[in-house]
Amino acid sequence: MDTPLRLEVIVASVRPERFAPVVADWFLRAVRARPEFATGVVDLAHTPLPVELTENEHTTAYRARLRDADAFVVVTSEYNHGYPASLKTAFDTAKHEWRAKPIGFVSYGGLSGGLRAVEQLRQVVAEIHMVSVRETVSFHQAKKRFDEAGDTSDAAAIDATERMLRQLAWWGRALRAARTADPYPG
């Protein structure tokens, strides 16, 4: 098997009483069971990125981590029909480190399941030269979808996770090979 893809899972919500850890932990259990990925977590609640986008030791370390990644998944909530401001700061803090890399989305929320946030994010990641995979994992009425242990029986989400990870692995391998053979011109 090829060298595992370095997958960074970005947890977007920074609210004090956020539901993000439940969704992220469930997703991380699923992805860490797959040998094609070596997985890390960038929890924006614990990643001090300055909103004025200045450079410091935290942003330098953050950008190095992004540079070393082969693929990304964002776990995001939806706030007021959009994605969290912390996530926009995370995208804007780096530039070239994102380019020619795939990204998938795990969203959660109320009736929309965070899908409006994901549709906005697809525009953002296209602008920074990323490839968003087609499949998305979405939890509608998220707090009702997980049990006390943080597990879900949401068959649609479980199936979407498998499909998204297969797509992410394919794009991750293809783009890693392409970046190695011919650096991205962006």
N, CA and C atoms as a LAMMPS dump frame, in Angstrom:
ITEM: TIMESTEP
0
ITEM: NUMBER OF ATOMS
558
ITEM: BOX BOUNDS ff ff ff
-5.0000000000000000e+02 5.0000000000000000e+02
-5.0000000000000000e+02 5.0000000000000000e+02
-5.0000000000000000e+02 5.0000000000000000e+02
ITEM: ATOMS id mol type element x y z
1 1 1 N 0.848 -1.184 0
2 1 2 C 0 0 0
3 1 3 C 0.89 1.241 0
4 2 1 N 0.473 2.274 -0.694
5 2 2 C 1.203 3.534 -0.708
6 2 3 C 1.28 4.121 0.695
7 3 1 N 2.153 5.092 0.841
8 3 2 C 2.238 5.825 2.104
9 3 3 C 0.863 6.405 2.409
10 4 1 N 0.381 6.267 3.642
11 4 2 C -0.944 6.82 3.963
12 4 3 C -1.021 8.314 3.667
13 5 1 N -2.18 8.746 3.286
14 5 2 C -2.43 10.167 3.059
15 5 3 C -2.526 10.875 4.397
16 6 1 N -1.877 12.01 4.508
17 6 2 C -1.983 12.825 5.725
18 6 3 C -3.282 13.606 5.631
19 7 1 N -4.253 13.252 6.448
20 7 2 C -5.568 13.879 6.474
21 7 3 C -5.685 14.722 7.729
22 8 1 N -5.96 15.994 7.564
23 8 2 C -6.206 16.88 8.7
24 8 3 C -7.705 17.148 8.781
25 9 1 N -8.288 16.848 9.929
26 9 2 C -9.709 17.106 10.189
27 9 3 C -9.787 18.414 10.954
28 10 1 N -10.459 19.393 10.375
29 10 2 C -10.585 20.721 10.978
30 10 3 C -11.944 20.825 11.643
31 11 1 N -11.939 21.049 12.953
32 11 2 C -13.174 21.218 13.719
33 11 3 C -13.428 22.715 13.81
34 12 1 N -14.52 23.185 13.199
35 12 2 C -14.725 24.615 12.97
36 12 3 C -15.339 25.395 14.127
37 13 1 N -16.261 24.825 14.847
38 13 2 C -16.961 25.576 15.886
39 13 3 C -16.042 25.889 17.062
40 14 1 N -16.149 27.11 17.562
41 14 2 C -15.35 27.521 18.722
42 14 3 C -16.236 27.932 19.899
43 15 1 N -17.52 27.752 19.778
44 15 2 C -18.446 28.142 20.853
45 15 3 C -18.193 27.317 22.111
46 16 1 N -18.356 27.941 23.278
47 16 2 C -18.076 27.222 24.538
48 16 3 C -18.883 25.936 24.717
49 17 1 N -20.152 25.936 24.374
50 17 2 C -20.982 24.751 24.58
51 17 3 C -21.33 24.107 23.238
52 18 1 N -20.339 23.956 22.422
53 18 2 C -20.5 23.438 21.065
54 18 3 C -20.799 21.94 21.048
55 19 1 N -21.461 21.518 19.987
56 19 2 C -21.769 20.107 19.755
57 19 3 C -20.689 19.463 18.887
58 20 1 N -19.794 20.259 18.361
59 20 2 C -18.762 19.801 17.426
60 20 3 C -17.974 18.586 17.898
61 21 1 N -17.554 18.513 19.176
62 21 2 C -16.762 17.345 19.573
63 21 3 C -17.486 16.009 19.404
64 22 1 N -18.791 16 19.564
65 22 2 C -19.544 14.75 19.398
66 22 3 C -19.461 14.29 17.941
67 23 1 N -19.727 15.202 17.026
68 23 2 C -19.705 14.867 15.598
69 23 3 C -18.275 14.531 15.163
70 24 1 N -17.322 15.353 15.572
71 24 2 C -15.927 15.137 15.173
72 24 3 C -15.385 13.816 15.707
73 25 1 N -15.66 13.508 16.959
74 25 2 C -15.164 12.251 17.538
75 25 3 C -15.746 11.044 16.812
76 26 1 N -17.023 11.099 16.472
77 26 2 C -17.639 10.002 15.715
78 26 3 C -16.949 9.845 14.359
79 27 1 N -16.762 10.966 13.659
80 27 2 C -16.125 10.913 12.346
81 27 3 C -14.682 10.406 12.462
82 28 1 N -13.966 10.869 13.469
83 28 2 C -12.568 10.443 13.644
84 28 3 C -12.464 8.938 13.892
85 29 1 N -13.41 8.379 14.623
86 29 2 C -13.394 6.922 14.815
87 29 3 C -13.548 6.208 13.475
88 30 1 N -14.404 6.736 12.616
89 30 2 C -14.626 6.121 11.305
90 30 3 C -13.387 6.236 10.424
91 31 1 N -12.782 7.396 10.369
92 31 2 C -11.645 7.596 9.47
93 31 3 C -10.385 6.907 9.992
94 32 1 N -10.209 6.832 11.285
95 32 2 C -9.01 6.201 11.835
96 32 3 C -9.031 4.682 11.687
97 33 1 N -10.165 4.125 11.319
98 33 2 C -10.259 2.687 11.051
99 33 3 C -9.793 2.355 9.638
100 34 1 N -9.468 3.373 8.864
101 34 2 C -9.074 3.173 7.464
102 34 3 C -7.563 3.328 7.323
103 35 1 N -6.892 2.332 6.763
104 35 2 C -5.422 2.372 6.68
105 35 3 C -4.873 3.379 5.671
106 36 1 N -5.703 3.884 4.763
107 36 2 C -5.187 4.805 3.749
108 36 3 C -4.955 6.217 4.28
109 37 1 N -5.377 6.459 5.536
110 37 2 C -5.212 7.792 6.111
111 37 3 C -4.397 7.764 7.398
112 38 1 N -3.535 8.754 7.544
113 38 2 C -2.896 9.078 8.825
114 38 3 C -3.55 10.397 9.225
115 39 1 N -4.288 10.388 10.307
116 39 2 C -5.215 11.479 10.598
117 39 3 C -4.788 12.33 11.785
118 40 1 N -4.87 13.64 11.587
119 40 2 C -4.644 14.603 12.655
120 40 3 C -5.873 15.476 12.812
121 41 1 N -5.905 16.25 13.887
122 41 2 C -7.043 17.124 14.17
123 41 3 C -6.546 18.541 14.402
124 42 1 N -7.177 19.485 13.726
125 42 2 C -6.961 20.909 13.974
126 42 3 C -8.279 21.423 14.538
127 43 1 N -8.342 21.55 15.856
128 43 2 C -9.551 22.063 16.512
129 43 3 C -9.381 23.571 16.648
130 44 1 N -10.19 24.325 15.93
131 44 2 C -10.036 25.778 15.92
132 44 3 C -10.3 26.415 17.277
133 45 1 N -10.976 25.699 18.166
134 45 2 C -11.172 26.215 19.525
135 45 3 C -9.853 26.233 20.295
136 46 1 N -8.895 25.449 19.832
137 46 2 C -7.601 25.352 20.511
138 46 3 C -6.448 25.735 19.585
139 47 1 N -6.753 26.443 18.514
140 47 2 C -5.745 26.887 17.551
141 47 3 C -5.822 28.408 17.472
142 48 1 N -4.941 29.101 18.158
143 48 2 C -5.035 30.565 18.232
144 48 3 C -4.595 31.261 16.937
145 49 1 N -5.553 31.521 16.068
146 49 2 C -5.279 32.235 14.827
147 49 3 C -5.802 33.664 14.953
148 50 1 N -4.959 34.658 14.715
149 50 2 C -5.406 36.05 14.865
150 50 3 C -6.386 36.449 13.767
151 51 1 N -7.498 37.059 14.172
152 51 2 C -8.525 37.444 13.2
153 51 3 C -8.042 38.527 12.246
154 52 1 N -7.005 39.275 12.629
155 52 2 C -6.467 40.29 11.723
156 52 3 C -5.463 39.693 10.732
157 53 1 N -5.303 38.369 10.774
158 53 2 C -4.492 37.602 9.829
159 53 3 C -3.013 37.98 9.861
160 54 1 N -2.519 38.36 11.025
161 54 2 C -1.101 38.656 11.168
162 54 3 C -0.309 37.372 11.343
163 55 1 N 0.975 37.459 11.074
164 55 2 C 1.862 36.305 11.186
165 55 3 C 2.454 36.252 12.59
166 56 1 N 2.436 35.056 13.192
167 56 2 C 3.094 34.827 14.48
168 56 3 C 3.504 33.356 14.545
169 57 1 N 4.043 32.917 15.674
170 57 2 C 4.513 31.535 15.762
171 57 3 C 3.377 30.52 15.613
172 58 1 N 2.167 30.897 16.023
173 58 2 C 1.019 29.992 15.88
174 58 3 C 0.619 29.832 14.411
175 59 1 N 0.594 30.946 13.68
176 59 2 C 0.209 30.856 12.272
177 59 3 C 1.29 30.148 11.454
178 60 1 N 2.547 30.34 11.817
179 60 2 C 3.632 29.653 11.122
180 60 3 C 3.512 28.134 11.303
181 61 1 N 3.26 27.698 12.521
182 61 2 C 3.092 26.263 12.796
183 61 3 C 1.839 25.72 12.102
184 62 1 N 0.768 26.485 12.117
185 62 2 C -0.482 26.096 11.475
186 62 3 C -0.265 25.908 9.97
187 63 1 N 0.384 26.871 9.334
188 63 2 C 0.625 26.797 7.895
189 63 3 C 1.537 25.621 7.54
190 64 1 N 2.503 25.322 8.384
191 64 2 C 3.379 24.159 8.138
192 64 3 C 2.565 22.869 8.195
193 65 1 N 1.632 22.803 9.126
194 65 2 C 0.786 21.615 9.244
195 65 3 C -0.083 21.439 7.999
196 66 1 N -0.627 22.539 7.503
197 66 2 C -1.427 22.485 6.283
198 66 3 C -0.583 22.072 5.09
199 67 1 N 0.621 22.604 5.005
200 67 2 C 1.529 22.29 3.9
201 67 3 C 1.807 20.787 3.847
202 68 1 N 1.968 20.167 5.013
203 68 2 C 2.302 18.743 5.075
204 68 3 C 1.111 17.82 4.838
205 69 1 N -0.078 18.36 4.832
206 69 2 C -1.288 17.549 4.649
207 69 3 C -1.509 17.224 3.175
208 70 1 N -2.13 16.068 2.942
209 70 2 C -2.528 15.657 1.588
210 70 3 C -4.007 15.902 1.332
211 71 1 N -4.803 16 2.392
212 71 2 C -6.253 16.131 2.257
213 71 3 C -6.818 16.712 3.551
214 72 1 N -8.055 17.206 3.448
215 72 2 C -8.717 17.826 4.596
216 72 3 C -10.178 17.402 4.661
217 73 1 N -10.707 17.397 5.872
218 73 2 C -12.147 17.307 6.096
219 73 3 C -12.474 18.388 7.111
220 74 1 N -13.523 19.141 6.837
221 74 2 C -14.001 20.153 7.772
222 74 3 C -15.265 19.629 8.433
223 75 1 N -15.29 19.67 9.754
224 75 2 C -16.492 19.368 10.529
225 75 3 C -17.063 20.715 10.93
226 76 1 N -18.232 21.046 10.392
227 76 2 C -18.773 22.391 10.616
228 76 3 C -20.251 22.392 10.965
229 77 1 N -20.576 23.334 11.785
230 77 2 C -21.973 23.632 12.089
231 77 3 C -22.446 24.689 11.101
232 78 1 N -23.685 25.068 11.236
233 78 2 C -24.24 26.159 10.438
234 78 3 C -24.781 27.206 11.393
235 79 1 N -24.303 28.426 11.251
236 79 2 C -24.774 29.553 12.064
237 79 3 C -25.424 30.569 11.136
238 80 1 N -26.695 30.847 11.355
239 80 2 C -27.398 31.869 10.567
240 80 3 C -27.231 31.663 9.062
241 81 1 N -27.408 30.432 8.624
242 81 2 C -27.318 30.033 7.212
243 81 3 C -25.907 30.115 6.661
244 82 1 N -24.897 30.154 7.513
245 82 2 C -23.515 30.229 7.04
246 82 3 C -22.594 29.402 7.911
247 83 1 N -21.31 29.46 7.589
248 83 2 C -20.307 28.709 8.349
249 83 3 C -19.68 29.621 9.408
250 84 1 N -19.021 29.058 10.394
251 84 2 C -18.447 29.855 11.474
252 84 3 C -17.331 30.793 11.001
253 85 1 N -17.258 31.958 11.606
254 85 2 C -16.213 32.936 11.282
255 85 3 C -14.821 32.359 11.533
256 86 1 N -14.699 31.509 12.527
257 86 2 C -13.404 30.887 12.824
258 86 3 C -12.88 30.1 11.627
259 87 1 N -13.773 29.517 10.862
260 87 2 C -13.367 28.738 9.694
261 87 3 C -12.88 29.656 8.58
262 88 1 N -13.532 30.782 8.399
263 88 2 C -13.067 31.749 7.388
264 88 3 C -11.676 32.244 7.747
265 89 1 N -11.439 32.529 9.016
266 89 2 C -10.103 32.935 9.457
267 89 3 C -9.095 31.83 9.18
268 90 1 N -9.479 30.58 9.443
269 90 2 C -8.573 29.452 9.201
270 90 3 C -8.211 29.339 7.722
271 91 1 N -9.162 29.54 6.834
272 91 2 C -8.864 29.495 5.403
273 91 3 C -7.992 30.676 4.986
274 92 1 N -8.312 31.86 5.489
275 92 2 C -7.605 33.063 5.061
276 92 3 C -6.208 33.199 5.66
277 93 1 N -5.909 32.46 6.707
278 93 2 C -4.594 32.518 7.346
279 93 3 C -3.509 31.904 6.457
280 94 1 N -3.881 31.012 5.568
281 94 2 C -2.931 30.361 4.663
282 94 3 C -3.337 30.671 3.225
283 95 1 N -2.458 30.34 2.307
284 95 2 C -2.768 30.568 0.897
285 95 3 C -2.298 29.375 0.066
286 96 1 N -1.03 29.3 -0.218
287 96 2 C -0.492 28.241 -1.074
288 96 3 C -0.621 26.856 -0.442
289 97 1 N -0.685 26.779 0.862
290 97 2 C -0.733 25.49 1.559
291 97 3 C -1.985 24.688 1.23
292 98 1 N -3.058 25.339 0.82
293 98 2 C -4.315 24.672 0.494
294 98 3 C -4.335 24.121 -0.92
295 99 1 N -3.549 24.673 -1.784
296 99 2 C -3.7 24.462 -3.228
297 99 3 C -3.464 23.023 -3.684
298 100 1 N -4.328 22.611 -4.622
299 100 2 C -4.256 21.295 -5.257
300 100 3 C -4.389 20.169 -4.236
301 101 1 N -5.276 20.376 -3.266
302 101 2 C -5.553 19.342 -2.261
303 101 3 C -7.066 19.166 -2.141
304 102 1 N -7.509 17.945 -1.88
305 102 2 C -8.95 17.699 -1.763
306 102 3 C -9.471 18.009 -0.361
307 103 1 N -10.76 18.287 -0.321
308 103 2 C -11.423 18.577 0.947
309 103 3 C -12.827 17.991 0.931
310 104 1 N -13.221 17.444 2.069
311 104 2 C -14.572 16.929 2.253
312 104 3 C -15.217 17.65 3.425
313 105 1 N -16.531 17.497 3.553
314 105 2 C -17.266 18.217 4.59
315 105 3 C -18.176 17.276 5.379
316 106 1 N -18.159 17.466 6.695
317 106 2 C -19.101 16.828 7.609
318 106 3 C -19.83 17.989 8.276
319 107 1 N -21.13 18.085 8.037
320 107 2 C -21.873 19.22 8.58
321 107 3 C -22.986 18.743 9.504
322 108 1 N -23.391 19.648 10.359
323 108 2 C -24.478 19.327 11.28
324 108 3 C -25.229 20.596 11.616
325 109 1 N -26.477 20.408 12.022
326 109 2 C -27.307 21.549 12.379
327 109 3 C -28.738 21.117 12.588
328 110 1 N -29.633 22.058 12.399
329 110 2 C -31.058 21.806 12.566
330 110 3 C -31.652 21.15 11.336
331 111 1 N -32.679 21.774 10.791
332 111 2 C -33.376 21.179 9.66
333 111 3 C -32.501 21.045 8.422
334 112 1 N -31.592 21.98 8.2
335 112 2 C -30.764 21.916 6.989
336 112 3 C -29.545 21.028 7.168
337 113 1 N -29.228 20.641 8.377
338 113 2 C -28.077 19.775 8.61
339 113 3 C -26.742 20.411 8.263
340 114 1 N -26.704 21.731 8.185
341 114 2 C -25.456 22.42 7.87
342 114 3 C -25.149 22.505 6.39
343 115 1 N -26.058 22.053 5.545
344 115 2 C -25.775 22.013 4.109
345 115 3 C -25.643 23.391 3.468
346 116 1 N -26.306 24.405 4.027
347 116 2 C -26.14 25.764 3.474
348 116 3 C -24.726 26.252 3.726
349 117 1 N -24.167 25.928 4.882
350 117 2 C -22.774 26.285 5.177
351 117 3 C -21.835 25.588 4.193
352 118 1 N -22.081 24.324 3.921
353 118 2 C -21.227 23.568 3.005
354 118 3 C -21.273 24.171 1.603
355 119 1 N -22.445 24.54 1.133
356 119 2 C -22.535 25.12 -0.213
357 119 3 C -21.753 26.423 -0.304
358 120 1 N -21.747 27.223 0.747
359 120 2 C -20.925 28.44 0.748
360 120 3 C -19.444 28.088 0.786
361 121 1 N -19.09 27.082 1.556
362 121 2 C -17.692 26.67 1.664
363 121 3 C -17.147 26.146 0.339
364 122 1 N -17.988 25.528 -0.458
365 122 2 C -17.515 25.037 -1.765
366 122 3 C -17.004 26.204 -2.623
367 123 1 N -17.646 27.356 -2.522
368 123 2 C -17.183 28.529 -3.263
369 123 3 C -15.834 29.013 -2.731
370 124 1 N -15.692 29.022 -1.419
371 124 2 C -14.45 29.478 -0.8
372 124 3 C -13.29 28.563 -1.181
373 125 1 N -13.477 27.254 -1.062
374 125 2 C -12.366 26.337 -1.342
375 125 3 C -12.01 26.321 -2.829
376 126 1 N -12.968 26.563 -3.705
377 126 2 C -12.645 26.668 -5.135
378 126 3 C -11.734 27.873 -5.377
379 127 1 N -11.986 28.941 -4.691
380 127 2 C -11.179 30.156 -4.853
381 127 3 C -9.737 29.955 -4.39
382 128 1 N -9.528 29.091 -3.412
383 128 2 C -8.164 28.849 -2.932
384 128 3 C -7.568 27.578 -3.562
385 129 1 N -8.126 27.187 -4.702
386 129 2 C -7.569 26.126 -5.56
387 129 3 C -7.619 24.745 -4.924
388 130 1 N -8.664 24.478 -4.169
389 130 2 C -8.858 23.144 -3.606
390 130 3 C -9.881 22.391 -4.455
391 131 1 N -9.941 21.08 -4.259
392 131 2 C -10.933 20.245 -4.924
393 131 3 C -11.879 19.722 -3.849
394 132 1 N -13.13 20.138 -3.906
395 132 2 C -14.084 19.606 -2.923
396 132 3 C -14.707 18.338 -3.489
397 133 1 N -14.715 17.278 -2.67
398 133 2 C -15.305 16.025 -3.129
399 133 3 C -16.824 16.162 -3.133
400 134 1 N -17.442 15.421 -3.975
401 134 2 C -18.893 15.535 -4.171
402 134 3 C -19.695 15.117 -2.947
403 135 1 N -19.32 13.998 -2.344
404 135 2 C -20.106 13.458 -1.23
405 135 3 C -19.908 14.296 0.03
406 136 1 N -20.996 14.528 0.742
407 136 2 C -20.97 15.27 2.002
408 136 3 C -21.707 14.46 3.057
409 137 1 N -21.204 14.493 4.281
410 137 2 C -21.876 13.861 5.422
411 137 3 C -22.645 14.952 6.13
412 138 1 N -23.917 14.728 6.378
413 138 2 C -24.751 15.768 6.981
414 138 3 C -25.673 15.173 8.042
415 139 1 N -25.718 15.868 9.173
416 139 2 C -26.598 15.446 10.265
417 139 3 C -27.673 16.501 10.487
418 140 1 N -28.911 16.166 10.096
419 140 2 C -30.065 17.028 10.328
420 140 3 C -30.574 16.75 11.742
421 141 1 N -30.969 17.795 12.447
422 141 2 C -31.406 17.609 13.839
423 141 3 C -30.319 16.827 14.593
424 142 1 N -29.104 17.333 14.514
425 142 2 C -27.912 16.587 14.933
426 142 3 C -27.976 16.049 16.356
427 143 1 N -28.487 16.815 17.292
428 143 2 C -28.487 16.362 18.687
429 143 3 C -29.363 15.135 18.898
430 144 1 N -30.282 14.887 17.979
431 144 2 C -31.143 13.71 18.06
432 144 3 C -30.537 12.502 17.359
433 145 1 N -29.428 12.676 16.666
434 145 2 C -28.824 11.611 15.857
435 145 3 C -27.739 10.822 16.581
436 146 1 N -27.328 11.28 17.763
437 146 2 C -26.244 10.624 18.488
438 146 3 C -26.732 10.158 19.851
439 147 1 N -26.247 8.985 20.261
440 147 2 C -26.623 8.471 21.579
441 147 3 C -25.633 8.978 22.646
442 148 1 N -25.811 8.525 23.857
443 148 2 C -24.967 8.965 24.989
444 148 3 C -23.492 8.664 24.775
445 149 1 N -23.184 7.616 24.03
446 149 2 C -21.794 7.222 23.779
447 149 3 C -21.189 7.953 22.579
448 150 1 N -21.985 8.805 21.926
449 150 2 C -21.479 9.523 20.764
450 150 3 C -21.547 8.737 19.479
451 151 1 N -22.37 7.702 19.451
452 151 2 C -22.55 6.887 18.252
453 151 3 C -23.845 7.294 17.549
454 152 1 N -23.924 6.968 16.28
455 152 2 C -25.132 7.253 15.52
456 152 3 C -25.583 6.007 14.778
457 153 1 N -26.878 5.922 14.566
458 153 2 C -27.425 4.862 13.73
459 153 3 C -27.983 5.461 12.445
460 154 1 N -27.599 6.701 12.143
461 154 2 C -28.041 7.401 10.945
462 154 3 C -27.404 6.734 9.719
463 155 1 N -28.157 5.844 9.084
464 155 2 C -27.626 5.037 7.975
465 155 3 C -27.166 5.904 6.812
466 156 1 N -27.866 6.999 6.541
467 156 2 C -27.468 7.873 5.433
468 156 3 C -26.109 8.501 5.712
469 157 1 N -25.871 8.93 6.941
470 157 2 C -24.587 9.541 7.294
471 157 3 C -23.458 8.514 7.278
472 158 1 N -23.741 7.328 7.755
473 158 2 C -22.72 6.269 7.758
474 158 3 C -22.325 5.918 6.325
475 159 1 N -23.319 5.76 5.46
476 159 2 C -23.052 5.46 4.05
477 159 3 C -22.312 6.616 3.378
478 160 1 N -22.741 7.842 3.628
479 160 2 C -22.085 9.012 3.029
480 160 3 C -20.638 9.124 3.486
481 161 1 N -20.362 8.747 4.728
482 161 2 C -18.988 8.784 5.235
483 161 3 C -18.102 7.841 4.435
484 162 1 N -18.568 6.636 4.204
485 162 2 C -17.784 5.67 3.437
486 162 3 C -17.537 6.171 2.017
487 163 1 N -18.561 6.691 1.383
488 163 2 C -18.415 7.183 0.02
489 163 3 C -17.497 8.403 -0.031
490 164 1 N -17.651 9.32 0.915
491 164 2 C -16.806 10.51 0.941
492 164 3 C -15.34 10.135 1.148
493 165 1 N -15.073 9.201 2.047
494 165 2 C -13.69 8.811 2.309
495 165 3 C -13.058 8.109 1.107
496 166 1 N -13.842 7.336 0.36
497 166 2 C -13.31 6.725 -0.865
498 166 3 C -12.953 7.801 -1.89
499 167 1 N -13.827 8.793 -2.041
500 167 2 C -13.554 9.89 -2.966
501 167 3 C -12.347 10.705 -2.509
502 168 1 N -12.269 10.975 -1.235
503 168 2 C -11.157 11.75 -0.682
504 168 3 C -9.831 11.009 -0.877
505 169 1 N -9.825 9.708 -0.671
506 169 2 C -8.61 8.921 -0.87
507 169 3 C -8.189 8.943 -2.338
508 170 1 N -9.143 8.803 -3.248
509 170 2 C -8.813 8.823 -4.675
510 170 3 C -8.202 10.166 -5.059
511 171 1 N -8.892 11.253 -4.692
512 171 2 C -8.382 12.59 -5.022
513 171 3 C -7.067 12.864 -4.3
514 172 1 N -6.958 12.416 -3.072
515 172 2 C -5.723 12.636 -2.32
516 172 3 C -4.529 11.986 -2.991
517 173 1 N -4.681 10.727 -3.415
518 173 2 C -3.592 10.026 -4.101
519 173 3 C -3.276 10.691 -5.444
520 174 1 N -4.324 11.006 -6.205
521 174 2 C -4.126 11.601 -7.533
522 174 3 C -3.442 12.963 -7.432
523 175 1 N -3.882 13.794 -6.516
524 175 2 C -3.301 15.126 -6.404
525 175 3 C -1.914 15.103 -5.768
526 176 1 N -1.675 14.184 -4.853
527 176 2 C -0.332 14.07 -4.282
528 176 3 C 0.653 13.68 -5.384
529 177 1 N 0.277 12.718 -6.208
530 177 2 C 1.144 12.298 -7.318
531 177 3 C 1.352 13.451 -8.297
532 178 1 N 0.299 14.177 -8.594
533 178 2 C 0.409 15.3 -9.533
534 178 3 C 1.3 16.406 -8.97
535 179 1 N 1.152 16.729 -7.7
536 179 2 C 1.992 17.775 -7.087
537 179 3 C 3.457 17.359 -7.078
538 180 1 N 3.702 16.064 -6.899
539 180 2 C 5.076 15.553 -6.887
540 180 3 C 5.675 15.599 -8.296
541 181 1 N 4.915 15.181 -9.293
542 181 2 C 5.415 15.132 -10.669
543 181 3 C 5.553 16.519 -11.292
544 182 1 N 4.635 17.394 -10.956
545 182 2 C 4.61 18.723 -11.583
546 182 3 C 3.946 19.68 -10.599
547 183 1 N 4.721 20.498 -9.883
548 183 2 C 4.14 21.399 -8.876
549 183 3 C 2.999 22.241 -9.447
550 184 1 N 1.987 22.414 -8.629
551 184 2 C 0.799 23.166 -9.044
552 184 3 C 1.19 24.606 -9.41
553 185 1 N 0.685 25.103 -10.555
554 185 2 C 1.117 26.425 -11.03
555 185 3 C 0.398 27.608 -10.394
556 186 1 N -0.426 27.392 -9.397
557 186 2 C -1.221 28.497 -8.84
558 186 3 C -0.493 29.411 -7.922
